[in-house]
Amino acid sequence: ECSPYAAHLYDAEDPTTPVRQLPGLCDEYCVEFWNKCKTTVRTLVKEGELLELVSNRKKFCHVLQLQDLDYCFPRVLSNNNLTRNLGAVVADSDGCLQLCLEEIANGLRNPVAMVHANDGTHRFFIAEQIGIVWAYLPNRARVEKPFLNVTQAVLTSPWEGDERGFLGLVFHPKFKHTGKVYVYYSVEVNLEEKIRISEFRISSHDMNMLDHSSER
């Protein structure tokens, strides 16, 4: 799986520009990479300008240099746009910034959303792009059966970078009383791609599953 920054580092956000064979590197890191790992370049890069420049550190790093310094350490740690919702940005006793991350779930296929029900149960829910939503208990154990499974209706594909699929979910502000959940996903209707926004209600016999027949 790609990191949130991979597309930017490889200049892959714009389909009209060629994708880098190596990620953009910040200046100091590029120097360190060249000093310690330049012998790997011929394995990583099959052809092109980088192979010709690998013997010259200055020219090599000039080509690889990441122009957007907000993605370079330590600025990446204090940039609110890049670190929001990724963890806590704190300073140690020496004033050095640290980005603190903690894994809470794994084994997922293209997770696209994570929300909580705000109903006092301390559960959280993670949605996969293919159309499955999983419920996790306060101890981070995943409930065996999906909270929601709309894979038969969701329009998506195995292609990398395909942004269609299950795109989001939100719980009613008074979910504890209404049991309502709203989802947003891609569908195909008569060979035409559309977006569907649906409402589901919680199952009357299982609080960790939506009533799939309640969709409207």
C-alpha positions in Angstrom: 0.0 0.0 0.0 1.2 3.5 -0.8 1.8 6.1 2.0 -0.3 9.3 1.9 2.7 11.1 0.5 3.8 8.6 -2.2 1.9 10.2 -5.1 3.5 13.6 -4.4 7.0 12.2 -3.9 6.8 10.4 -7.3 5.1 13.4 -9.1 2.2 11.0 -9.8 -0.6 13.4 -8.9 -0.7 14.9 -12.5 -1.3 12.2 -15.1 0.2 14.4 -17.8 3.7 14.4 -16.2 6.1 11.4 -16.2 6.3 9.5 -12.9 9.7 9.6 -11.2 11.6 6.4 -11.2 12.9 7.3 -7.8 11.0 9.4 -5.2 11.9 13.1 -4.8 14.4 13.4 -2.0 15.1 16.3 0.4 18.6 17.7 -0.1 20.4 16.4 3.0 18.8 13.0 2.7 19.8 12.8 -1.0 23.4 13.4 -0.1 23.2 10.6 2.5 21.5 8.3 0.0 24.2 9.0 -2.6 27.0 8.4 -0.1 25.6 5.2 1.3 23.3 3.7 -1.4 24.3 5.0 -4.8 25.2 1.4 -5.9 21.6 0.5 -5.7 20.5 3.0 -8.3 21.3 0.8 -11.2 19.0 -1.9 -9.7 16.2 0.5 -9.0 16.4 2.5 -12.2 16.4 0.7 -15.6 17.2 3.6 -17.9 17.3 7.4 -18.3 19.1 10.5 -17.0 19.6 9.3 -13.4 21.8 6.4 -14.6 24.0 8.9 -16.4 24.3 11.2 -13.4 24.7 8.7 -10.6 28.5 9.2 -10.6 28.1 13.0 -9.9 26.5 13.6 -6.5 25.7 17.3 -7.2 23.9 16.7 -10.5 22.2 13.5 -9.2 20.7 15.3 -6.2 19.8 18.3 -8.3 17.5 16.1 -10.4 16.1 14.2 -7.4 15.6 17.2 -5.2 12.1 17.6 -3.8 11.0 21.1 -4.7 8.2 21.2 -2.1 10.2 21.7 1.2 7.0 21.2 3.3 7.5 17.5 2.7 11.0 17.6 4.1 12.0 16.9 7.7 11.5 18.7 10.1 8.9 20.9 8.4 6.7 17.9 7.5 6.2 17.3 11.2 4.9 20.8 12.0 2.8 21.3 8.8 -0.8 21.0 9.9 -2.1 20.2 6.4 0.2 17.1 6.2 0.0 15.9 9.8 -3.6 16.5 10.6 -5.3 13.2 11.8 -2.0 11.3 11.4 -1.0 11.5 15.1 0.3 13.9 17.7 3.1 16.4 17.0 5.0 16.8 20.2 8.4 18.1 21.3 10.9 16.2 23.3 13.0 17.6 26.2 15.5 19.1 23.6 12.7 20.8 21.6 12.9 18.3 18.8 9.6 17.6 17.0 8.4 14.1 16.9 5.5 12.6 15.0 3.8 9.9 17.2 1.8 7.3 15.3 0.2 4.1 16.7 -1.2 1.2 14.7 -4.8 0.3 15.7 -5.8 -2.0 12.8 -4.1 -4.0 10.0 -4.9 -6.5 7.3 -7.3 -4.1 5.6 -7.8 -3.6 1.8 -7.6 0.0 0.8 -9.2 1.6 3.9 -10.8 4.9 3.1 -12.6 6.0 6.2 -12.5 5.6 10.0 -15.2 6.9 12.3 -16.7 6.3 15.7 -20.4 6.1 16.6 -20.3 8.6 19.4 -22.8 6.4 21.3 -20.8 5.7 24.4 -19.7 2.2 23.3 -16.2 3.3 22.3 -16.3 1.3 19.1 -14.8 2.5 15.9 -15.5 1.6 12.3 -13.2 1.3 9.3 -14.5 1.2 5.7 -12.7 -0.5 2.8 -12.9 0.8 -0.7 -14.4 -2.5 -2.0 -17.6 -1.8 0.1 -17.0 -3.5 3.5 -17.2 -1.7 6.8 -15.8 -3.4 9.9 -16.7 -2.7 13.5 -13.9 -2.7 16.1 -14.5 -3.1 19.9 -12.8 -0.9 22.5 -10.1 -3.5 22.9 -9.4 -3.1 19.1 -10.7 -6.6 18.3 -12.5 -6.7 15.0 -16.0 -8.1 15.0 -16.1 -11.3 12.9 -18.9 -10.3 10.6 -18.9 -7.0 8.6 -20.9 -4.1 10.0 -21.9 -3.4 6.4 -21.2 -5.3 3.1 -22.3 -3.6 -0.1 -19.6 -5.1 -2.4 -22.2 -6.4 -4.8 -23.4 -2.8 -5.4 -20.2 -0.8 -5.2 -18.5 0.1 -8.5 -14.7 -0.3 -8.2 -11.8 -2.1 -9.9 -8.5 -3.7 -9.0 -6.6 -1.0 -10.9 -4.1 1.0 -8.8 -5.3 4.6 -8.3 -8.9 3.9 -9.1 -10.8 6.4 -6.9 -14.2 4.8 -7.4 -15.7 2.6 -4.7 -17.0 3.0 -1.2 -16.0 6.6 -0.4 -17.4 7.5 3.0 -19.7 7.0 5.9 -21.1 9.1 8.8 -23.2 8.3 11.8 -26.3 10.3 12.6 -25.5 12.9 15.3 -28.0 11.1 17.5 -27.1 7.6 16.4 -27.6 6.2 19.9 -31.3 7.0 19.5 -31.9 6.8 15.8 -29.6 3.9 14.8 -29.1 5.7 11.4 -25.9 5.5 9.3 -25.3 7.3 6.0 -22.9 6.0 3.3 -21.5 7.3 0.0 -20.4 5.0 -2.8 -19.9 4.7 -6.6 -22.4 2.6 -8.6 -23.2 1.8 -12.2 -26.7 2.3 -13.5 -27.5 1.4 -17.1 -23.8 1.5 -17.9 -23.5 5.0 -16.4 -21.4 5.8 -13.4 -23.2 7.5 -10.5 -22.8 8.4 -6.9 -25.2 6.9 -4.4 -25.9 8.3 -0.9 -27.9 5.8 1.3 -29.3 5.6 4.7 -29.1 2.4 6.7 -30.5 1.5 10.1 -28.9 -0.6 12.8 -30.0 -4.3 13.0 -32.7 -4.9 15.6 -30.9 -8.1 16.8 -27.2 -7.2 16.4 -25.7 -3.8 17.4 -22.6 -4.6 15.4 -24.4 -4.9 12.1 -26.5 -2.7 9.9 -29.8 -4.0 8.6 -28.9 -4.3 4.9 -32.6 -4.4 3.8 -33.1 -0.9 5.4 -31.2 0.9 2.7 -33.0 3.9 1.2 
